[in-house]
C-alpha cells in the first residue's frame, strides 16, 4: 500500500478524507494506533497525515483534551463555501464552562439524574 515512506497520491487523498470523517464524528478519543487501524494504514502513515493537516491548520492538537480538533482553516473553508452558495455563516458563541457543584450537593445530584435520564 505504501511506496517508500508515503502513500500514493490517490490513496493519501482518500485516507485524508477518511481521517477527517473519523475525527469529525468526535465523541471518542482515538489513539494514533487506533486511527491507523481504522484507516487501514501504518501508524507512521497516520502520523504523516495528521502532521500534514495540522501544518495546514486543518487540524489542531488540543493538549488539554489530548485530541485533534478542527483547525481555523476548516472555518475559513466553510465560510467561503457558504458565501459562494449565497448563504451566511453563523458564528458560534463562545462556550462558558460553569464550575462543578460539590459532589454531595443537591444541585450536583439533580444534574447527575438529568444526565442519566438523557436530559
RODO-2510 file (C-alpha; in nm, 4 decimals, decimal comma):
residues 119
     n   res          X          Y          Z
     1     x     0,0000     0,0000     0,0000
     2     x     0,2876     0,2344     0,0654
     3     x     0,5546     0,3337    -0,1848
     4     x     0,8662     0,4196     0,0117
     5     x     0,7572     0,6173     0,3159
     6     x     0,4418     0,7707     0,1724
     7     x     0,1044     0,6659     0,0401
     8     x     0,0441     0,7077    -0,3328
     9     x    -0,1323     1,0388    -0,4020
    10     x    -0,4814     0,8991    -0,4671
    11     x    -0,4699     0,6778    -0,1610
    12     x    -0,3361     0,9633     0,0518
    13     x    -0,6298     1,1813    -0,0563
    14     x    -0,8761     0,9010     0,0222
    15     x    -0,7179     0,8326     0,3610
    16     x    -0,7091     1,2035     0,4445
    17     x    -1,0828     1,2332     0,3786
    18     x    -1,1493     0,9169     0,5809
    19     x    -0,9389     1,0587     0,8642
    20     x    -1,1319     1,3868     0,8617
    21     x    -1,4617     1,1965     0,8663
    22     x    -1,3405     0,9858     1,1583
    23     x    -1,2318     1,2894     1,3561
    24     x    -1,5485     1,4812     1,2673
    25     x    -1,7629     1,2253     1,4448
    26     x    -1,5887     1,3354     1,7653
    27     x    -1,7010     1,1745     2,0847
    28     x    -1,4235     0,9254     2,1319
    29     x    -1,0538     0,9756     2,1862
    30     x    -0,8712     0,7639     1,9338
    31     x    -0,5033     0,6908     1,9775
    32     x    -0,2731     0,7016     1,6755
    33     x    -0,2679     0,3216     1,6538
    34     x    -0,6480     0,3063     1,6626
    35     x    -0,6766     0,5730     1,3927
    36     x    -0,4240     0,3881     1,1788
    37     x    -0,6154     0,0625     1,2242
    38     x    -0,9457     0,2166     1,1236
    39     x    -0,7829     0,3769     0,8211
    40     x    -0,6008     0,0587     0,7241
    41     x    -0,2593     0,2287     0,7238
    42     x     0,0568     0,2007     0,9296
    43     x     0,0975     0,4179     1,2378
    44     x     0,3693     0,6243     1,0646
    45     x     0,1378     0,6967     0,7704
    46     x    -0,1390     0,8111     1,0066
    47     x     0,1110     1,0405     1,1794
    48     x     0,2172     1,1900     0,8452
    49     x    -0,1483     1,2609     0,7553
    50     x    -0,2158     1,4193     1,0960
    51     x     0,1037     1,6273     1,0865
    52     x     0,0246     1,7491     0,7351
    53     x    -0,3298     1,8518     0,8290
    54     x    -0,2005     2,0223     1,1421
    55     x     0,0668     2,2111     0,9460
    56     x    -0,2047     2,3417     0,7123
    57     x    -0,4273     2,4464     1,0091
    58     x    -0,6966     2,1980     0,9090
    59     x    -0,6482     2,0281     1,2464
    60     x    -0,5096     2,1492     1,5756
    61     x    -0,3928     1,9456     1,8727
    62     x    -0,5856     2,0156     2,1924
    63     x    -0,3265     1,9419     2,4597
    64     x    -0,5741     1,9582     2,7455
    65     x    -0,8237     1,7112     2,5961
    66     x    -0,5465     1,5236     2,4109
    67     x    -0,7430     1,5071     2,0858
    68     x    -0,7288     1,6679     1,7427
    69     x    -0,9907     1,9336     1,6788
    70     x    -1,0866     2,1223     1,3627
    71     x    -0,8366     2,3989     1,2894
    72     x    -0,9008     2,7563     1,1768
    73     x    -0,8742     2,6557     0,8105
    74     x    -1,1912     2,4478     0,8394
    75     x    -1,3882     2,7563     0,9423
    76     x    -1,2374     2,9581     0,6580
    77     x    -1,3275     2,6937     0,4003
    78     x    -1,6824     2,6640     0,5333
    79     x    -1,7304     3,0429     0,5299
    80     x    -1,6043     3,0642     0,1688
    81     x    -1,8296     2,7792     0,0628
    82     x    -2,1350     2,9351     0,2271
    83     x    -2,0571     3,2735     0,0717
    84     x    -2,0373     3,1158    -0,2745
    85     x    -2,3620     2,9308    -0,2125
    86     x    -2,5308     3,2567    -0,1128
    87     x    -2,5693     3,1546     0,2499
    88     x    -2,4418     3,3205     0,5602
    89     x    -2,2146     3,1587     0,8175
    90     x    -2,3365     3,1588     1,1731
    91     x    -2,0636     3,2337     1,4233
    92     x    -2,0648     3,0061     1,7242
    93     x    -2,0928     3,1778     2,0575
    94     x    -1,8018     3,1080     2,2905
    95     x    -1,8787     2,8320     2,5362
    96     x    -1,8557     2,9025     2,9036
    97     x    -1,7951     2,6266     3,1496
    98     x    -1,9668     2,6502     3,4853
    99     x    -1,7681     2,5280     3,7834
   100     x    -1,8880     2,1890     3,9066
   101     x    -2,1113     2,1734     4,2110
   102     x    -1,9743     1,9989     4,5190
   103     x    -2,0245     1,6220     4,4805
   104     x    -2,2744     1,5899     4,7638
   105     x    -2,4798     1,8977     4,6831
   106     x    -2,8434     1,8777     4,5881
   107     x    -2,7724     2,0531     4,2549
   108     x    -2,4956     1,8071     4,1647
   109     x    -2,7202     1,5084     4,2356
   110     x    -3,0032     1,6651     4,0332
   111     x    -2,7645     1,7285     3,7442
   112     x    -2,6498     1,3680     3,7517
   113     x    -3,0086     1,2462     3,7451
   114     x    -3,0840     1,4704     3,4436
   115     x    -2,7774     1,3410     3,2584
   116     x    -2,8612     0,9793     3,3430
   117     x    -3,2175     1,0353     3,2234
   118     x    -3,0923     1,1754     2,8945
   119     x    -3,1830     1,5393     2,9608
***
